Amino acid sequence: MAKPYRIISFSSDRFDQWRISESGGCISFKGSTPVFEFKTKGQYEKYLKLNDRRGLQQ
């Protein structure tokens, strides 16, 4: 299994979960703690860019 590009803290916010889905990242577990995981730099950058749409999506 390849090492992920980036792992960040899980967010229960619906918008953040929409962003992880749209970016191609996934929710995984580090031990028993959920985290957001990105396999590529592109996925992570798209996740960050989608934050520009906060407030427009909900």
PyMOL CGO cylinders between C-alpha atoms (Angstrom):
from pymol import cmd
from pymol.cgo import CYLINDER

trace = [
    CYLINDER, 0.00, 0.00, 0.00, 1.43, 3.38, -1.04, 0.3, 1, 1, 1, 1, 1, 1,
    CYLINDER, 1.43, 3.38, -1.04, 2.03, 6.02, 1.58, 0.3, 1, 1, 1, 1, 1, 1,
    CYLINDER, 2.03, 6.02, 1.58, -0.56, 8.84, 1.37, 0.3, 1, 1, 1, 1, 1, 1,
    CYLINDER, -0.56, 8.84, 1.37, 0.56, 12.29, 0.23, 0.3, 1, 1, 1, 1, 1, 1,
    CYLINDER, 0.56, 12.29, 0.23, -1.17, 14.03, 3.16, 0.3, 1, 1, 1, 1, 1, 1,
    CYLINDER, -1.17, 14.03, 3.16, -3.35, 13.15, 6.15, 0.3, 1, 1, 1, 1, 1, 1,
    CYLINDER, -3.35, 13.15, 6.15, -5.33, 15.88, 7.92, 0.3, 1, 1, 1, 1, 1, 1,
    CYLINDER, -5.33, 15.88, 7.92, -7.77, 15.94, 10.82, 0.3, 1, 1, 1, 1, 1, 1,
    CYLINDER, -7.77, 15.94, 10.82, -11.28, 14.66, 10.20, 0.3, 1, 1, 1, 1, 1, 1,
    CYLINDER, -11.28, 14.66, 10.20, -14.07, 17.23, 10.10, 0.3, 1, 1, 1, 1, 1, 1,
    CYLINDER, -14.07, 17.23, 10.10, -17.72, 16.41, 10.72, 0.3, 1, 1, 1, 1, 1, 1,
    CYLINDER, -17.72, 16.41, 10.72, -18.73, 19.57, 8.82, 0.3, 1, 1, 1, 1, 1, 1,
    CYLINDER, -18.73, 19.57, 8.82, -20.89, 18.67, 5.79, 0.3, 1, 1, 1, 1, 1, 1,
    CYLINDER, -20.89, 18.67, 5.79, -19.06, 21.13, 3.54, 0.3, 1, 1, 1, 1, 1, 1,
    CYLINDER, -19.06, 21.13, 3.54, -15.66, 19.64, 4.42, 0.3, 1, 1, 1, 1, 1, 1,
    CYLINDER, -15.66, 19.64, 4.42, -16.99, 16.15, 3.74, 0.3, 1, 1, 1, 1, 1, 1,
    CYLINDER, -16.99, 16.15, 3.74, -18.32, 17.34, 0.38, 0.3, 1, 1, 1, 1, 1, 1,
    CYLINDER, -18.32, 17.34, 0.38, -14.87, 18.79, -0.41, 0.3, 1, 1, 1, 1, 1, 1,
    CYLINDER, -14.87, 18.79, -0.41, -13.08, 15.53, 0.44, 0.3, 1, 1, 1, 1, 1, 1,
    CYLINDER, -13.08, 15.53, 0.44, -15.48, 13.66, -1.85, 0.3, 1, 1, 1, 1, 1, 1,
    CYLINDER, -15.48, 13.66, -1.85, -15.12, 16.15, -4.73, 0.3, 1, 1, 1, 1, 1, 1,
    CYLINDER, -15.12, 16.15, -4.73, -11.34, 16.23, -4.48, 0.3, 1, 1, 1, 1, 1, 1,
    CYLINDER, -11.34, 16.23, -4.48, -10.94, 12.47, -4.71, 0.3, 1, 1, 1, 1, 1, 1,
    CYLINDER, -10.94, 12.47, -4.71, -9.62, 12.12, -1.18, 0.3, 1, 1, 1, 1, 1, 1,
    CYLINDER, -9.62, 12.12, -1.18, -11.14, 9.72, 1.31, 0.3, 1, 1, 1, 1, 1, 1,
    CYLINDER, -11.14, 9.72, 1.31, -12.01, 9.26, 4.93, 0.3, 1, 1, 1, 1, 1, 1,
    CYLINDER, -12.01, 9.26, 4.93, -9.87, 6.60, 6.54, 0.3, 1, 1, 1, 1, 1, 1,
    CYLINDER, -9.87, 6.60, 6.54, -8.83, 5.61, 10.04, 0.3, 1, 1, 1, 1, 1, 1,
    CYLINDER, -8.83, 5.61, 10.04, -5.57, 6.10, 11.86, 0.3, 1, 1, 1, 1, 1, 1,
    CYLINDER, -5.57, 6.10, 11.86, -6.04, 3.63, 14.68, 0.3, 1, 1, 1, 1, 1, 1,
    CYLINDER, -6.04, 3.63, 14.68, -9.61, 4.30, 15.76, 0.3, 1, 1, 1, 1, 1, 1,
    CYLINDER, -9.61, 4.30, 15.76, -9.57, 7.99, 14.77, 0.3, 1, 1, 1, 1, 1, 1,
    CYLINDER, -9.57, 7.99, 14.77, -11.11, 9.07, 11.45, 0.3, 1, 1, 1, 1, 1, 1,
    CYLINDER, -11.11, 9.07, 11.45, -8.92, 11.28, 9.21, 0.3, 1, 1, 1, 1, 1, 1,
    CYLINDER, -8.92, 11.28, 9.21, -9.06, 12.83, 5.75, 0.3, 1, 1, 1, 1, 1, 1,
    CYLINDER, -9.06, 12.83, 5.75, -6.49, 11.18, 3.47, 0.3, 1, 1, 1, 1, 1, 1,
    CYLINDER, -6.49, 11.18, 3.47, -5.14, 12.37, 0.12, 0.3, 1, 1, 1, 1, 1, 1,
    CYLINDER, -5.14, 12.37, 0.12, -3.17, 10.04, -2.13, 0.3, 1, 1, 1, 1, 1, 1,
    CYLINDER, -3.17, 10.04, -2.13, -1.83, 12.83, -4.38, 0.3, 1, 1, 1, 1, 1, 1,
    CYLINDER, -1.83, 12.83, -4.38, -0.80, 16.47, -4.17, 0.3, 1, 1, 1, 1, 1, 1,
    CYLINDER, -0.80, 16.47, -4.17, -3.48, 17.26, -6.77, 0.3, 1, 1, 1, 1, 1, 1,
    CYLINDER, -3.48, 17.26, -6.77, -6.25, 15.88, -4.55, 0.3, 1, 1, 1, 1, 1, 1,
    CYLINDER, -6.25, 15.88, -4.55, -5.05, 17.94, -1.60, 0.3, 1, 1, 1, 1, 1, 1,
    CYLINDER, -5.05, 17.94, -1.60, -4.74, 21.13, -3.67, 0.3, 1, 1, 1, 1, 1, 1,
    CYLINDER, -4.74, 21.13, -3.67, -8.24, 20.64, -5.08, 0.3, 1, 1, 1, 1, 1, 1,
    CYLINDER, -8.24, 20.64, -5.08, -9.58, 20.17, -1.53, 0.3, 1, 1, 1, 1, 1, 1,
    CYLINDER, -9.58, 20.17, -1.53, -8.01, 23.49, -0.51, 0.3, 1, 1, 1, 1, 1, 1,
    CYLINDER, -8.01, 23.49, -0.51, -9.26, 25.28, -3.64, 0.3, 1, 1, 1, 1, 1, 1,
    CYLINDER, -9.26, 25.28, -3.64, -12.83, 24.12, -3.06, 0.3, 1, 1, 1, 1, 1, 1,
    CYLINDER, -12.83, 24.12, -3.06, -12.84, 26.10, 0.18, 0.3, 1, 1, 1, 1, 1, 1,
    CYLINDER, -12.84, 26.10, 0.18, -13.43, 29.17, -2.03, 0.3, 1, 1, 1, 1, 1, 1,
    CYLINDER, -13.43, 29.17, -2.03, -16.99, 27.86, -2.45, 0.3, 1, 1, 1, 1, 1, 1,
    CYLINDER, -16.99, 27.86, -2.45, -17.74, 27.82, 1.29, 0.3, 1, 1, 1, 1, 1, 1,
    CYLINDER, -17.74, 27.82, 1.29, -21.05, 29.57, 1.91, 0.3, 1, 1, 1, 1, 1, 1,
    CYLINDER, -21.05, 29.57, 1.91, -22.22, 29.02, -1.67, 0.3, 1, 1, 1, 1, 1, 1,
    CYLINDER, -22.22, 29.02, -1.67, -22.73, 25.27, -1.37, 0.3, 1, 1, 1, 1, 1, 1,
    CYLINDER, -22.73, 25.27, -1.37, -25.02, 24.99, 1.64, 0.3, 1, 1, 1, 1, 1, 1,
]
cmd.load_cgo(trace, "trace")
